[in-house]
Amino acid sequence: MSVADVLTLLALALALTHFSFPLLYYLYLRSRWLNKPWDIKKDPSYRPRVTIIVPTYNEADLIESKLNNIFEQDYPKDLMSIIVVDSASTDGTVEIVERWRDKHPDARLVIIREDIRRGKAYALNNALKHVDGEIIVITDADSRWASKDVLSKAVSWLSDPTVGAVTCVKRPEEKGRLDIEAGYRDFYNIVRIGESKKWSTPIFHGKLAAYKKDLLIEIGGFPLDIGSDDSYVATLIAIKGFRAIAVDNAICRELVPKKGYHMWRTRRAQHLVQHFIKILGLLSKASREFKPVLVAEAWLHLFNPWLLLAAATILFYKALMGSLTALAMLVAGVVLLILKPYRTWVVTQVYLVIASVRNLWTKEIAWEKQEKS
């Protein structure tokens, strides 16, 4: 067998490994866990005191509707408080919050002003000093809870003493470029719920992330050195033996940027890569139920994207050297982009590769504000 044949076979093996692992993992979660009943005993009437933290930076166009969305929840107002922690906004965000508070005297709302923007995790830790609830809920200003009972539903899962953290499933308000965002969410919502029914998921959403206060304080709050602070603290809680779950009855809507969509996706990928690199050193502490999920997700975010890049690089080189087989494989790969699932997957891998490289010089802890639809 010639060297050229070996390279072709290597490229094929890398591509098959790249696509087969996530497909098998997805099918395993979907067939084995997705349709199983939750083994969680939750009390729908559970109503602890809840503190909702909204970190803001130049959210003048969104903050009023966000506060309305929170205040319209059917959760008892006397058991719900809101903390808006603003990181040096320059567009009048705080003034809008103050006017909203004046119009809603029955709302328990605290405003924290930061003079310097240091990133979301710093702002959240600052807000933790003022929390008076048993449950802490983090939510981004650029999101909307899809119904008036989302908060009640999410909190009810925490009535089970085995559950330490809960997050929503996300649905984008817009499909995103080439329908990528919608396709991405369709796939990953199934994965998140499947992992949660198995035991826990290591990926949480800042649109709604609820934690038991004592556990959050015990692990030291939010990490300042990575961007995926919500996922990281949820994973630490799961490693401590409590479940961290994404639930299918708490739905959040997410705004998609009008401009800079690809940079937005790249930044999110950067934060997840940072998260899983940091988690690698904790794998030995994870439970028997949780460790396979952590290993699978770490592989998918840190290593698997590079197999596709390596396969494409080899085939491109072979095609330049005159290999019709390599050229045909590359052309087939491009033609398959017309298929939405394949296109969504490939573009996501590109984001992860770019994110891994970009992390070498910037972690995007505090990023440039983007206009969202």
C-alpha positions in Angstrom: 0.0 0.0 0.0 1.4 3.4 -1.0 1.8 6.4 1.2 -0.9 8.1 -0.8 -3.4 5.3 0.0 -2.5 5.4 3.6 -3.2 9.1 3.8 -6.6 8.6 2.1 -7.5 5.9 4.5 -6.3 8.0 7.4 -8.5 10.9 6.3 -11.5 8.6 5.9 -10.9 7.1 9.4 -10.6 10.6 11.0 -13.8 11.7 9.3 -15.7 8.6 10.3 -14.6 8.9 13.9 -15.5 12.6 13.9 -19.1 12.0 12.7 -19.8 8.6 14.3 -19.0 9.5 17.9 -21.5 12.4 18.3 -24.1 10.6 16.2 -23.8 7.5 18.5 -23.9 9.7 21.6 -27.0 11.5 20.4 -28.8 8.3 19.5 -27.9 6.8 22.8 -29.3 9.7 24.8 -32.4 9.9 22.5 -33.2 6.2 22.6 -32.1 5.3 26.1 -33.0 8.4 28.2 -35.0 11.1 26.4 -38.4 9.5 26.7 -37.8 8.0 30.2 -39.7 9.6 33.1 -37.8 11.8 35.4 -36.6 10.0 38.6 -37.1 13.2 40.5 -39.7 13.9 43.2 -40.6 17.5 42.7 -43.3 19.5 44.5 -45.1 21.8 42.1 -46.2 24.0 45.1 -42.7 24.5 46.3 -42.2 28.3 46.8 -38.9 29.2 48.5 -37.7 32.8 48.5 -36.0 33.5 45.2 -33.5 36.2 44.2 -33.2 36.9 40.5 -29.9 38.5 39.3 -29.9 40.3 36.0 -26.4 41.4 34.9 -26.4 44.4 32.5 -24.2 46.3 30.3 -25.7 48.8 27.8 -29.1 47.1 27.8 -31.2 50.2 27.4 -33.2 48.6 24.5 -34.0 45.4 26.4 -34.0 45.9 30.2 -37.5 47.3 30.6 -39.1 44.4 28.7 -36.9 42.0 30.6 -38.0 43.4 34.0 -41.6 43.2 32.8 -41.1 39.6 31.8 -39.8 38.7 35.3 -42.5 40.7 37.1 -45.2 39.0 35.0 -44.3 35.6 36.4 -46.9 33.9 38.5 -44.4 33.5 41.4 -45.5 35.2 44.6 -44.2 38.8 44.6 -43.4 38.7 48.3 -41.1 35.7 47.8 -39.3 37.2 44.7 -36.6 39.8 44.7 -34.6 41.2 41.8 -31.0 42.5 41.7 -29.9 44.4 38.6 -26.1 44.6 38.7 -24.9 47.1 36.1 -21.3 47.0 34.8 -20.7 50.7 33.9 -23.4 51.1 31.2 -23.2 54.3 29.2 -26.6 54.2 27.5 -28.9 55.0 30.4 -29.6 51.4 31.4 -29.6 52.2 35.1 -31.9 55.2 34.7 -34.4 53.0 32.9 -34.3 50.5 35.7 -34.8 53.3 38.3 -37.9 54.5 36.4 -39.2 51.0 36.2 -38.8 50.5 39.9 -40.6 53.8 40.6 -43.6 52.5 38.5 -43.6 49.2 40.4 -43.4 50.0 44.1 -44.4 46.4 45.0 -41.3 45.0 43.3 -38.4 44.2 45.5 -35.6 45.5 43.3 -32.0 46.4 44.2 -29.7 48.2 41.8 -25.9 47.7 42.1 -23.7 50.1 40.1 -20.2 49.0 39.1 -17.8 51.7 38.1 -15.7 49.4 35.8 -16.8 46.6 33.6 -14.9 43.5 34.7 -17.1 40.8 33.2 -20.3 38.9 34.0 -18.8 36.6 36.7 -17.4 39.5 38.7 -20.8 41.2 38.5 -22.6 38.1 39.7 -20.3 37.6 42.6 -20.8 41.2 43.5 -24.6 40.6 43.5 -24.2 37.5 45.7 -23.4 39.8 48.6 -26.9 41.2 48.5 -28.9 38.0 48.0 -31.6 37.1 50.5 -33.2 34.2 48.7 -32.8 30.4 49.2 -32.7 30.1 45.4 -30.6 32.2 43.2 -31.7 32.6 39.6 -29.4 34.1 36.9 -30.9 35.5 33.7 -29.6 37.6 30.9 -31.3 40.7 29.7 -31.3 39.6 26.1 -33.7 36.6 26.8 -37.3 36.1 27.5 -39.0 33.5 29.6 -41.6 32.0 27.3 -44.5 31.8 29.7 -45.7 33.2 33.0 -45.0 30.0 34.9 -41.4 29.4 33.8 -39.9 30.5 37.1 -42.4 28.4 39.1 -41.7 25.3 37.0 -37.9 25.7 37.2 -37.9 26.3 40.9 -40.2 23.3 41.6 -37.4 20.9 40.5 -35.2 22.2 43.3 -37.7 20.8 45.9 -36.1 17.5 45.4 -33.1 17.4 47.8 -31.0 15.6 45.2 -31.2 18.5 42.7 -28.8 21.4 43.2 -29.2 23.4 39.9 -31.7 23.8 37.1 -31.5 25.4 33.7 -33.9 25.9 30.8 -34.0 24.7 27.2 -33.4 27.5 24.7 -35.2 28.4 21.5 -33.9 31.2 19.3 -36.2 34.0 18.3 -34.5 33.9 14.9 -33.2 31.0 12.9 -29.7 32.5 12.5 -27.5 32.5 9.5 -28.4 29.6 7.1 -30.8 28.3 9.8 -27.7 27.3 11.8 -29.0 28.6 15.2 -32.3 26.8 15.0 -30.7 23.6 13.9 -28.1 23.9 16.6 -30.8 24.3 19.3 -32.9 21.4 18.0 -30.0 19.0 18.4 -28.5 20.3 21.7 -31.8 20.6 23.6 -32.3 16.8 23.1 -28.8 16.2 24.3 -29.1 18.4 27.3 -32.4 16.8 28.4 -31.1 13.3 27.8 -28.0 14.0 29.9 -30.1 15.4 32.6 -32.4 12.4 32.8 -29.3 10.1 32.9 -27.9 12.2 35.8 -26.7 15.8 35.0 -25.7 18.0 32.1 -22.4 20.1 32.2 -23.8 22.9 30.1 -26.2 25.5 31.5 -27.8 28.5 30.0 -27.5 32.1 31.2 -31.1 32.7 30.1 -32.3 30.9 33.2 -29.9 29.2 35.6 -31.2 28.5 39.1 -29.0 27.3 42.0 -29.5 26.5 45.6 -27.8 29.4 47.4 -26.0 27.3 50.0 -24.4 25.1 47.3 -23.4 28.1 45.2 -21.8 29.8 48.2 -20.1 26.6 49.2 -18.3 26.2 45.9 -17.1 29.9 46.1 -19.4 31.6 43.6 -18.7 32.1 40.0 -15.2 31.7 38.4 -13.5 34.9 37.2 -11.0 33.2 34.8 -13.4 31.7 32.3 -16.5 32.9 30.4 -18.8 29.9 30.9 -19.5 30.7 34.5 -23.0 29.3 34.6 -22.0 25.9 33.2 -18.9 25.7 35.4 -20.7 26.2 38.8 -23.5 23.8 37.7 -20.8 21.2 36.9 -19.1 21.7 40.3 -22.5 21.2 42.0 -23.0 18.0 40.0 -19.5 16.8 40.9 -20.4 17.4 44.6 -23.1 14.8 44.1 -26.1 16.9 43.4 -27.9 16.9 40.1 -27.6 19.8 37.7 -30.4 19.4 35.1 -31.9 21.1 32.0 -35.7 20.7 32.2 -38.1 20.4 29.3 -40.9 22.4 30.8 -38.9 25.7 31.3 -38.5 27.3 27.9 -36.5 30.5 27.3 -36.4 32.5 24.1 -33.0 33.9 23.1 -32.3 36.9 20.9 -29.9 36.4 18.0 -27.6 39.3 17.0 -28.5 41.4 14.0 -24.9 41.9 13.3 -21.8 39.9 14.4 -23.6 36.6 14.6 -20.4 34.6 13.8 -18.4 36.5 16.4 -21.2 35.8 18.9 -21.1 32.1 18.2 -17.3 32.0 18.4 -17.3 33.8 21.8 -19.8 31.3 23.1 -17.7 28.4 21.8 -14.6 30.0 23.5 -16.3 30.0 26.8 -17.4 26.3 26.5 -13.8 25.3 25.5 -12.5 27.2 28.6 -15.1 25.4 30.7 -14.1 21.9 29.6 -10.4 22.5 29.8 -10.9 23.6 33.4 -13.1 20.6 34.1 -10.6 18.0 32.8 -8.7 18.2 36.1 -11.9 17.3 38.0 -12.9 14.2 36.1 -11.6 11.9 38.7 -14.0 13.4 41.3 -17.1 12.9 39.2 -19.6 10.2 40.1 -20.0 7.0 38.1 -23.2 8.4 36.6 -21.8 11.8 35.7 -18.3 10.9 34.5 -19.3 9.4 31.1 -21.2 12.6 30.3 -18.3 14.8 31.2 -15.9 12.7 29.2 -18.2 12.7 26.1 -18.8 16.5 26.2 -15.1 17.2 26.8 -14.2 15.1 23.8 -16.9 16.8 21.6 -15.8 20.3 22.5 -12.0 19.9 22.9 -10.8 17.1 20.5 -13.5 16.0 18.0 -13.5 19.2 15.9 -9.8 18.8 15.2 -10.4 15.4 13.6 -12.6 17.0 10.9 -10.0 19.7 10.3 -7.3 17.0 10.0 -9.3 15.0 7.6 -10.2 18.0 5.4 -6.5 19.1 5.4 -5.3 15.7 4.3 -7.9 15.5 1.5 -7.2 19.0 0.4 -3.5 18.2 0.2 -4.2 15.0 -1.7 -6.5 16.8 -4.1 -3.8 19.3 -4.9 -1.5 16.4 -5.6 -3.9 15.2 -8.2 -5.9 12.6 -6.3 -9.4 12.3 -7.9 -10.6 10.3 -4.9 -9.7 13.0 -2.5 -11.2 15.7 -4.7 -14.5 13.6 -5.0 -14.6 13.3 -1.2 -14.1 17.1 -0.7 -16.8 17.9 -3.3 -19.2 15.4 -1.6 -18.5 17.1 1.7 -19.3 20.5 0.2 -22.5 19.3 -1.5 -23.8 17.8 1.7 -23.9 21.3 3.2 -27.3 21.6 1.6 -28.6 19.3 4.3 -29.5 21.3 7.4 -28.3 18.9 10.1 -24.9 18.3 8.4 -24.5 22.1 7.7 -25.3 22.9 11.3 -22.8 20.4 12.6 -20.0 21.4 10.3 -20.3 25.1 11.0 -20.4 24.4 14.8 -17.1 22.5 14.4 -15.6 25.5 12.6 -16.6 27.7 15.5 -15.0 25.4 18.0 -11.7 25.2 16.2 -11.6 29.0 15.7 -12.6 29.4 19.4 -9.8 27.1 20.6 -7.2 29.1 18.6 -8.6 32.5 19.7 -8.5 31.4 23.4 -4.7 31.5 23.0 -4.7 35.3 23.1 -8.1 36.4 24.5 -10.8 34.7 26.6 -13.4 37.3 25.8 -14.4 37.6 29.5 -15.8 41.2 28.8 -16.8 41.5 25.2 -18.0 44.1 22.8 -21.7 44.7 23.0 -23.7 43.4 20.0 -27.1 44.6 18.7 -29.7 41.9 18.9 -33.0 41.5 17.1 
